[in-house]
Amino acid sequence: MTAFSHGHQFINGSYRTGTGGSFPRVNPATGAIAEEVDYASIRDLNDAVQAAASAFPAWSSLTPGERSEHLLNFAVALTARADELAAMETAQTGKTARLSSGFDIPGTIDNVNFFAGAARHLQGLAAGDYAGKSTSMVRREAIGVIGSIAPWNYPLQMAAWKVLPAIAAGNTIVLKPSELTPGTSLLFAQIASEAGLPDGVINVVVGSGQEVGEALVRHPLVKMSSFTGSTAVGRRVMAMAAESGKRVHLELGGKAPLIVFQDADVEAAAHGAVAGSTINAGQDCTAATRAYVHSSLFGAFTARVAALMETMVVGDPLLEDTDMGSLISQAHRTKVASMVDRAVAAGATVLTGGGAPDLAGAFYRPTLIVGAAQDSEIVQDEIFGPVLVVLPFETEDQAIALANDSAFGLAASAWTSNVHLAMRAGAEIEAGCVWINEHIPIVSEMPHGGFKSSGFGKDMSSYSFEEYTNVKHVLISHDTDIHKEWQNTVFKQR
């Protein structure tokens, strides 16, 4: 990973070294210390917020076409640095180079191109006469400085999901990436600056969540907080934002169900389940973590999933043949392994996996579990690792009820060849995204966000502008009579 010799803070268009101490960042695939990451202090954070606040008037006053042009140039610059970004993403996360170069980076560049176009479509209601002898219109206006906190599992993509709709709508931003994975967020901001985005529009501060993250949420110049991460921390963010009545956007945990109905193609469902549960080593809020399979297909499905998992190559993320890289840290692997061990102790059975390979990094084998109870920890709580739990069902009603029996509601999938059943699943499953005969694909044009304890608000798509704009009603009276009829309700006209 490229060393940031000028510091790990990007403020007002340039790098600086944080004055809040440092943190040894470990390469999770090797266990070796990769670099010392300097931490931002509260003073550094204040400088970043002030830079964003100073840049806001000029940036927000640009025409949509002018902001669009900046983003188009940014997309070109990112494309030219795609290989560098992919290498950095793999080095800091332990994910495979194949995933970084084929999924993370192209998806991010596509997001930039999408928002370059979407910037020119910030539309409100057409003008109309709703109050009589007047014309009403709706303006969509930028909010101000956005304070965003992004997670470590998809560092670049999640940073882009925070930054792009915000700046396309005319806001400026201070982003705090995870201290475990700051590199691509910093490079993202640097490339934006080199592509011509004005200084202060995108600022990146790296520091601890408890100090810098909380200060960012509470900062009086920050008008909105956007957070992606665990449900517990998301609730903390919401509570802090409520102190000043600040707007909040939250994308939190998930426990995505995968339903295999009686008429499903078992081979397709098994492949979808393996890919959907092991992508990014299962460190994905939308990953398939609990499968509900019709009892008539249960044996065939679990046998095929186990066989496919056993063919997966786990190891060096830089090798082309590697299917799954490491988890983010040894501590996180211990957490995943402990959940599996407790499930087995409670009576569940591991059909394949359930342990770490003999490798130096934070690796864990793709794992398939059966025999767990619906109310057990392994079925109800987020694992965030390559673990799939499979339970049987008998009826369609039961399958949908089991899928909805969760505190979470971020994503789900249903597998069937029956169009009526597909439509029912799409309507009745409580999740922000429901895939039919597929699991995981996301596209820039479609919204991403959850229900229930998975948060609220949308990333990507034109719907994200609802998060990052203020909607204003402007009424213009063209009644030439100085005596307005409604005023009689207040005082008698004279």
C-alpha positions as CSV (number, residue, x, y, z in Angstrom):
1,M,0.0,0.0,0.0
2,T,1.3,3.4,-0.9
3,A,2.6,5.3,2.1
4,F,1.0,8.6,2.9
5,S,4.3,10.4,3.7
6,H,2.5,13.8,4.0
7,G,0.0,12.5,6.5
8,H,-3.4,10.8,6.7
9,Q,-5.6,13.8,6.7
10,F,-6.8,15.5,3.5
11,I,-8.1,19.0,4.4
12,N,-8.8,21.9,2.1
13,G,-7.1,20.3,-0.9
14,S,-3.9,19.0,0.7
15,Y,-2.5,16.3,3.0
16,R,-1.4,17.0,6.5
17,T,-0.3,14.9,9.5
18,G,-2.8,14.5,12.2
19,T,-2.0,15.8,15.6
20,G,-4.0,13.2,17.6
21,G,-1.5,10.3,17.9
22,S,-1.1,7.3,15.6
23,F,-2.4,3.8,15.0
24,P,-0.5,0.7,13.6
25,R,-2.5,-0.5,10.6
26,V,-2.1,-4.2,10.0
27,N,-2.4,-6.0,6.7
28,P,-5.1,-8.5,7.5
29,A,-3.9,-11.1,4.9
30,T,-0.4,-11.3,6.4
31,G,-0.7,-10.1,10.0
32,A,2.2,-7.7,9.5
33,I,2.1,-4.0,10.4
34,A,1.7,-2.1,7.1
35,E,2.1,1.5,8.3
36,E,1.5,3.9,11.1
37,V,-1.7,5.9,10.6
38,D,-1.7,9.3,12.1
39,Y,-4.9,10.3,13.9
40,A,-6.8,13.6,13.6
41,S,-7.2,15.7,16.7
42,I,-10.2,17.8,17.5
43,R,-8.3,20.8,16.1
44,D,-7.7,18.9,12.8
45,L,-11.4,18.1,12.7
46,N,-12.4,21.7,13.3
47,D,-10.1,22.8,10.4
48,A,-11.7,20.2,8.1
49,V,-15.2,21.4,9.0
50,Q,-14.2,25.0,8.6
51,A,-12.7,24.3,5.2
52,A,-16.0,22.6,4.1
53,A,-18.0,25.5,5.5
54,S,-15.9,28.0,3.6
55,A,-16.1,26.1,0.4
56,F,-19.9,25.7,0.6
57,P,-21.2,29.1,-0.7
58,A,-19.2,28.9,-3.9
59,W,-19.8,25.2,-4.6
60,S,-23.5,25.3,-3.8
61,S,-23.9,28.4,-6.1
62,L,-22.5,26.6,-9.1
63,T,-25.1,25.5,-11.7
64,P,-25.9,21.8,-11.8
65,G,-24.2,21.7,-15.2
66,E,-21.0,23.1,-13.7
67,R,-21.0,20.6,-10.8
68,S,-21.7,17.8,-13.4
69,E,-18.7,18.8,-15.4
70,H,-16.5,18.6,-12.3
71,L,-17.8,15.0,-11.6
72,L,-17.3,13.9,-15.2
73,N,-13.6,15.1,-15.0
74,F,-13.3,13.2,-11.7
75,A,-14.6,10.0,-13.3
76,V,-12.0,10.2,-16.0
77,A,-9.2,10.8,-13.4
78,L,-10.4,7.8,-11.3
79,T,-10.5,5.6,-14.4
80,A,-6.8,6.4,-15.1
81,R,-5.9,5.4,-11.5
82,A,-8.1,2.3,-11.3
83,D,-5.3,-0.2,-10.9
84,E,-3.7,1.8,-8.1
85,L,-7.0,2.1,-6.3
86,A,-7.7,-1.6,-6.6
87,A,-4.2,-2.6,-5.3
88,M,-4.7,-0.2,-2.3
89,E,-8.1,-1.6,-1.6
90,T,-6.8,-5.2,-1.5
91,A,-3.8,-4.2,0.6
92,Q,-5.8,-2.6,3.3
93,T,-8.8,-5.0,3.5
94,G,-7.4,-8.4,2.6
95,K,-10.2,-8.9,-0.1
96,T,-9.2,-10.5,-3.3
97,A,-7.7,-8.5,-6.1
98,R,-10.3,-10.0,-8.3
99,L,-13.1,-8.5,-6.2
100,S,-11.3,-5.1,-5.9
101,S,-10.6,-4.7,-9.6
102,G,-13.8,-6.3,-10.9
103,F,-16.4,-5.0,-8.4
104,D,-15.3,-2.3,-6.0
105,I,-13.4,0.1,-8.4
106,P,-15.7,-0.2,-11.4
107,G,-18.8,0.3,-9.2
108,T,-17.3,3.4,-7.7
109,I,-16.4,4.9,-11.1
110,D,-19.9,4.1,-12.3
111,N,-21.3,5.9,-9.3
112,V,-19.3,9.0,-10.2
113,N,-20.6,8.9,-13.8
114,F,-24.2,8.4,-12.6
115,F,-24.1,11.4,-10.2
116,A,-22.5,13.5,-12.8
117,G,-25.7,13.1,-14.8
118,A,-28.0,13.1,-11.8
119,A,-26.6,16.5,-10.7
120,R,-28.5,18.0,-13.6
121,H,-31.8,16.5,-12.5
122,L,-32.5,18.0,-9.1
123,Q,-36.2,18.5,-9.8
124,G,-39.2,19.6,-7.8
125,L,-42.9,19.9,-8.6
126,A,-43.8,21.8,-11.7
127,A,-45.2,25.2,-11.1
128,G,-48.9,25.3,-10.4
129,D,-51.8,27.3,-8.9
130,Y,-52.7,25.5,-5.7
131,A,-53.9,28.4,-3.4
132,G,-55.7,30.5,-6.0
133,K,-54.2,33.5,-7.9
134,S,-50.7,32.3,-7.0
135,T,-47.9,30.2,-8.4
136,S,-46.2,27.6,-6.3
137,M,-42.9,25.9,-7.0
138,V,-40.5,23.6,-5.2
139,R,-36.8,24.3,-4.9
140,R,-34.3,21.6,-3.9
141,E,-31.4,23.3,-2.1
142,A,-28.1,22.0,-0.6
143,I,-28.1,21.6,3.1
144,G,-24.5,22.7,4.0
145,V,-21.6,20.7,5.5
146,I,-22.3,17.0,5.7
147,G,-20.4,14.9,8.2
148,S,-20.1,11.3,7.0
149,I,-18.7,8.1,8.7
150,A,-17.9,5.2,6.4
151,P,-17.1,1.5,7.3
152,W,-14.1,-0.7,6.6
153,N,-15.7,-3.5,4.5
154,Y,-16.1,-1.6,1.2
155,P,-13.9,1.5,2.0
156,L,-13.9,3.1,-1.4
157,Q,-17.5,2.3,-2.5
158,M,-19.0,3.4,0.8
159,A,-17.0,6.6,0.7
160,A,-18.3,7.2,-2.8
161,W,-21.9,6.5,-1.7
162,K,-21.5,9.2,1.0
163,V,-19.6,11.8,-1.0
164,L,-21.2,11.7,-4.4
165,P,-24.9,12.5,-3.8
166,A,-23.9,15.1,-1.2
167,I,-21.5,17.1,-3.5
168,A,-23.7,16.6,-6.6
169,A,-26.5,18.3,-4.7
170,G,-24.2,21.2,-3.8
171,N,-23.1,20.3,-0.3
172,T,-19.6,20.0,0.9
173,I,-18.4,17.1,3.1
174,V,-16.1,15.9,5.8
175,L,-15.6,12.1,5.6
176,K,-14.3,9.9,8.4
177,P,-13.3,6.5,7.0
178,S,-12.4,3.6,9.3
179,E,-8.9,3.9,10.7
180,L,-8.4,0.3,9.5
181,T,-8.9,1.2,5.9
182,P,-8.2,4.9,5.2
183,G,-6.1,4.6,2.1
184,T,-8.6,4.6,-0.8
185,S,-10.8,7.3,0.8
186,L,-7.7,9.6,1.0
187,L,-6.7,8.8,-2.6
188,F,-10.3,9.4,-3.7
189,A,-10.2,12.9,-2.3
190,Q,-6.8,13.6,-3.7
191,I,-7.8,12.5,-7.2
192,A,-10.9,14.7,-7.0
193,S,-8.7,17.6,-6.1
194,E,-6.3,16.9,-9.0
195,A,-9.3,16.7,-11.3
196,G,-10.2,20.2,-10.4
197,L,-12.8,20.0,-7.6
198,P,-12.4,23.1,-5.5
199,D,-10.4,22.9,-2.2
200,G,-12.6,22.2,0.8
201,V,-15.4,20.4,-1.1
202,I,-14.2,16.9,0.0
203,N,-12.2,16.6,3.2
204,V,-11.1,13.4,4.9
205,V,-10.1,13.0,8.5
206,V,-8.9,9.8,10.0
207,G,-9.3,9.1,13.7
208,S,-11.1,7.1,16.4
209,G,-14.9,6.9,16.3
210,Q,-15.2,7.7,20.0
211,E,-13.3,11.0,19.7
212,V,-13.3,12.3,16.1
213,G,-16.4,10.5,15.0
214,E,-18.5,11.8,17.8
215,A,-17.1,15.3,17.5
216,L,-18.0,15.2,13.8
217,V,-21.6,14.3,14.5
218,R,-21.9,16.9,17.2
219,H,-20.1,19.7,15.4
220,P,-22.3,22.8,15.2
221,L,-21.3,23.6,11.6
222,V,-22.2,20.1,10.4
223,K,-25.8,20.2,9.2
224,M,-26.4,16.5,8.6
225,S,-24.8,13.2,9.7
226,S,-24.5,10.1,7.5
227,F,-23.3,6.9,9.0
228,T,-22.8,3.3,7.7
229,G,-22.0,0.6,10.3
230,S,-23.4,-1.4,13.1
231,T,-26.9,-0.8,14.4
232,A,-25.7,-0.2,17.9
233,V,-23.4,2.6,16.8
234,G,-26.0,4.0,14.4
235,R,-28.4,4.4,17.3
236,R,-25.7,6.3,19.2
237,V,-25.2,8.6,16.2
238,M,-28.9,9.2,16.0
239,A,-29.0,10.1,19.7
240,M,-26.1,12.5,19.4
241,A,-27.6,14.2,16.3
242,A,-31.0,14.6,18.1
243,E,-29.3,16.9,20.6
244,S,-29.3,19.6,18.0
245,G,-32.1,18.3,15.8
246,K,-29.7,17.4,13.0
247,R,-30.7,15.3,10.0
248,V,-29.5,11.7,10.0
249,H,-29.0,9.1,7.3
250,L,-28.3,5.6,8.5
251,E,-27.3,2.4,6.7
252,L,-26.9,-0.2,9.4
253,G,-26.7,-4.0,9.9
254,G,-28.3,-6.7,8.0
255,K,-29.3,-10.4,8.2
256,A,-30.4,-11.1,4.7
257,P,-32.7,-14.1,4.2
258,L,-32.5,-16.2,1.0
259,I,-35.7,-18.2,0.3
260,V,-35.6,-21.2,-1.9
261,F,-39.2,-22.1,-2.9
262,Q,-40.3,-25.6,-4.0
263,D,-40.2,-24.8,-7.7
264,A,-36.7,-23.1,-7.6
265,D,-33.8,-24.1,-9.7
266,V,-31.6,-25.7,-7.0
267,E,-28.4,-25.4,-8.9
268,A,-28.9,-21.7,-9.5
269,A,-30.0,-21.1,-5.9
270,A,-27.0,-23.0,-4.6
271,H,-24.6,-20.9,-6.7
272,G,-26.3,-17.8,-5.6
273,A,-26.2,-18.7,-2.0
274,V,-22.5,-19.5,-2.1
275,A,-21.6,-16.3,-3.9
276,G,-24.0,-14.2,-1.8
277,S,-22.7,-15.5,1.5
278,T,-19.0,-15.5,0.8
279,I,-18.6,-12.2,-1.1
280,N,-16.0,-10.1,0.6
281,A,-15.5,-13.0,3.0
282,G,-19.1,-12.5,4.1
283,Q,-18.3,-8.9,5.4
284,D,-21.3,-7.4,3.6
285,C,-24.5,-6.1,5.2
286,T,-26.5,-7.6,2.4
287,A,-24.7,-11.0,2.4
288,A,-26.9,-14.1,2.4
289,T,-26.6,-15.3,6.0
290,R,-29.7,-17.4,6.6
291,A,-31.4,-19.5,3.9
292,Y,-34.9,-20.9,4.2
293,V,-35.3,-23.9,1.9
294,H,-38.4,-25.9,1.1
295,S,-38.2,-29.3,2.9
296,S,-38.4,-31.2,-0.4
297,L,-35.2,-29.4,-1.6
298,F,-33.4,-29.2,1.7
299,G,-31.0,-32.1,1.2
300,A,-30.1,-31.4,-2.4
301,F,-29.6,-27.7,-1.7
302,T,-27.3,-28.2,1.4
303,A,-25.3,-30.9,-0.3
304,R,-24.7,-28.7,-3.3
305,V,-23.8,-25.6,-1.3
306,A,-21.4,-27.7,0.8
307,A,-19.7,-29.1,-2.3
308,L,-19.4,-25.7,-3.8
309,M,-18.0,-24.1,-0.7
310,E,-15.4,-26.9,-0.4
311,T,-14.1,-26.0,-3.9
312,M,-13.4,-22.4,-3.0
313,V,-9.8,-21.3,-2.8
314,V,-9.1,-19.3,0.4
315,G,-5.7,-17.5,0.7
316,D,-3.4,-15.0,-0.8
317,P,-5.7,-12.2,-2.1
318,L,-3.3,-11.2,-4.8
319,L,-3.5,-14.6,-6.6
320,E,-5.9,-14.7,-9.6
321,D,-7.2,-18.2,-8.5
322,T,-8.1,-17.1,-5.0
323,D,-11.8,-17.0,-4.4
324,M,-11.9,-15.5,-0.9
325,G,-9.4,-13.4,1.0
326,S,-9.1,-12.6,4.7
327,L,-11.4,-11.1,7.2
328,I,-10.5,-7.6,8.3
329,S,-8.6,-8.6,11.5
330,Q,-7.7,-11.4,13.9
331,A,-10.1,-9.9,16.4
332,H,-13.0,-10.0,13.9
333,R,-12.1,-13.6,13.0
334,T,-12.3,-14.5,16.7
335,K,-15.8,-13.0,16.8
336,V,-17.0,-15.0,13.8
337,A,-15.5,-18.2,15.1
338,S,-17.0,-17.7,18.5
339,M,-20.5,-17.3,17.1
340,V,-20.0,-20.6,15.1
341,D,-18.7,-22.4,18.2
342,R,-21.7,-21.2,20.3
343,A,-24.1,-22.4,17.6
344,V,-22.5,-25.9,17.6
345,A,-22.7,-25.9,21.4
346,A,-26.4,-25.1,21.2
347,G,-27.0,-28.1,18.9
348,A,-26.3,-26.9,15.4
349,T,-24.2,-28.9,12.9
350,V,-21.4,-27.6,10.7
351,L,-21.6,-29.3,7.3
352,T,-18.4,-27.7,6.0
353,G,-15.9,-25.1,7.1
354,G,-16.2,-23.9,10.7
355,G,-12.5,-23.1,11.2
356,A,-9.5,-21.2,10.0
357,P,-7.0,-22.6,7.4
358,D,-3.4,-22.9,8.3
359,L,-2.5,-19.4,7.0
360,A,-0.9,-16.4,8.7
361,G,-3.6,-13.9,8.1
362,A,-7.2,-13.5,9.4
363,F,-8.7,-16.2,7.2
364,Y,-11.8,-18.3,7.9
365,R,-13.3,-21.0,5.8
366,P,-16.6,-20.8,4.0
367,T,-19.0,-22.3,6.5
368,L,-22.4,-24.0,6.2
369,I,-24.6,-24.7,9.3
370,V,-27.8,-26.6,9.7
371,G,-29.9,-27.5,12.7
372,A,-30.0,-24.1,14.4
373,A,-33.2,-22.8,15.9
374,Q,-34.9,-19.8,14.5
375,D,-34.5,-17.8,17.7
376,S,-30.8,-18.7,18.1
377,E,-28.0,-16.1,18.0
378,I,-26.5,-17.5,14.7
379,V,-29.9,-17.0,12.9
380,Q,-30.9,-13.6,14.5
381,D,-27.6,-11.7,14.9
382,E,-25.3,-10.4,12.3
383,I,-22.2,-12.6,11.8
384,F,-20.3,-10.5,9.2
385,G,-18.3,-13.5,8.1
386,P,-18.6,-16.3,5.4
387,V,-21.2,-18.3,7.3
388,L,-24.6,-19.5,5.9
389,V,-27.2,-21.0,8.2
390,V,-29.9,-23.1,6.4
391,L,-33.4,-23.9,7.9
392,P,-36.3,-25.8,6.3
393,F,-39.9,-24.6,5.7
394,E,-43.1,-26.2,4.6
395,T,-45.4,-23.5,3.2
396,E,-45.0,-20.2,1.4
397,D,-46.6,-18.4,4.3
398,Q,-44.1,-19.9,6.7
399,A,-41.1,-19.0,4.5
400,I,-42.1,-15.3,4.3
401,A,-42.9,-15.2,8.0
402,L,-39.5,-16.7,8.9
403,A,-37.7,-14.3,6.5
404,N,-39.4,-11.3,8.2
405,D,-38.7,-12.7,11.7
406,S,-35.7,-10.5,12.2
407,A,-34.8,-7.1,13.6
408,F,-33.1,-6.3,10.3
409,G,-34.5,-5.4,6.9
410,L,-31.7,-4.4,4.5
411,A,-31.8,-7.1,1.8
412,A,-33.3,-10.4,0.9
413,S,-33.7,-12.8,-2.1
414,A,-36.3,-15.3,-3.2
415,W,-35.7,-18.1,-5.7
416,T,-38.7,-19.3,-7.8
417,S,-39.9,-19.9,-11.4
418,N,-43.4,-18.8,-10.5
419,V,-44.1,-15.1,-11.4
420,H,-46.9,-14.8,-9.0
421,L,-44.8,-16.1,-6.1
422,A,-41.9,-13.8,-7.2
423,M,-44.3,-10.8,-7.0
424,R,-45.6,-11.9,-3.7
425,A,-42.1,-12.2,-2.3
426,G,-41.1,-8.8,-3.6
427,A,-44.2,-7.3,-1.9
428,E,-44.2,-9.1,1.4
429,I,-40.6,-9.5,2.4
430,E,-39.6,-6.6,4.7
431,A,-36.4,-5.4,3.2
432,G,-35.1,-2.4,1.3
433,C,-34.0,-4.6,-1.6
434,V,-35.5,-7.9,-2.7
435,W,-33.7,-9.8,-5.4
436,I,-35.5,-12.5,-7.3
437,N,-33.4,-15.5,-8.5
438,E,-30.3,-13.4,-7.7
439,H,-28.5,-12.2,-4.6
440,I,-26.1,-9.2,-4.2
441,P,-26.1,-7.1,-7.5
442,I,-26.4,-3.4,-7.0
443,V,-26.6,-0.7,-9.7
444,S,-26.1,3.0,-9.5
445,E,-29.6,3.8,-10.8
446,M,-31.4,1.9,-8.0
447,P,-31.6,2.9,-4.3
448,H,-29.9,1.0,-1.5
449,G,-31.1,1.3,2.1
450,G,-33.0,-0.6,4.8
451,F,-36.1,-1.1,6.9
452,K,-36.4,-1.6,10.6
453,S,-33.1,-1.8,12.5
454,S,-31.2,-1.7,9.2
455,G,-31.6,2.1,9.2
456,F,-33.3,4.6,6.9
457,G,-32.5,6.7,3.9
458,K,-31.1,5.7,0.6
459,D,-27.7,5.5,-1.0
460,M,-27.1,5.7,-4.8
461,S,-29.9,6.6,-7.3
462,S,-31.8,9.8,-7.6
463,Y,-33.6,8.9,-4.3
464,S,-30.4,9.8,-2.4
465,F,-31.0,13.4,-3.3
466,E,-33.9,13.3,-0.9
467,E,-31.3,12.7,1.9
468,Y,-29.0,15.5,0.8
469,T,-31.3,18.4,-0.1
470,N,-33.7,20.7,1.6
471,V,-37.1,21.0,-0.1
472,K,-38.4,24.5,-0.2
473,H,-41.9,25.8,-1.2
474,V,-41.9,29.2,-2.9
475,L,-45.3,30.8,-3.5
476,I,-45.7,33.9,-5.7
477,S,-49.0,35.8,-5.5
478,H,-50.3,37.4,-8.7
479,D,-53.5,38.6,-7.1
480,T,-53.6,42.4,-7.8
481,D,-56.3,42.9,-5.1
482,I,-54.6,44.2,-1.9
483,H,-57.5,42.7,0.1
484,K,-56.9,39.0,0.2
485,E,-60.0,36.9,1.0
486,W,-58.2,34.7,3.5
487,Q,-57.1,37.7,5.6
488,N,-60.7,38.1,6.7
489,T,-60.1,35.2,9.0
490,V,-57.6,37.3,10.9
491,F,-58.9,40.9,10.8
492,K,-61.9,42.7,9.3
493,Q,-60.9,44.4,6.1
494,R,-61.2,48.2,6.1
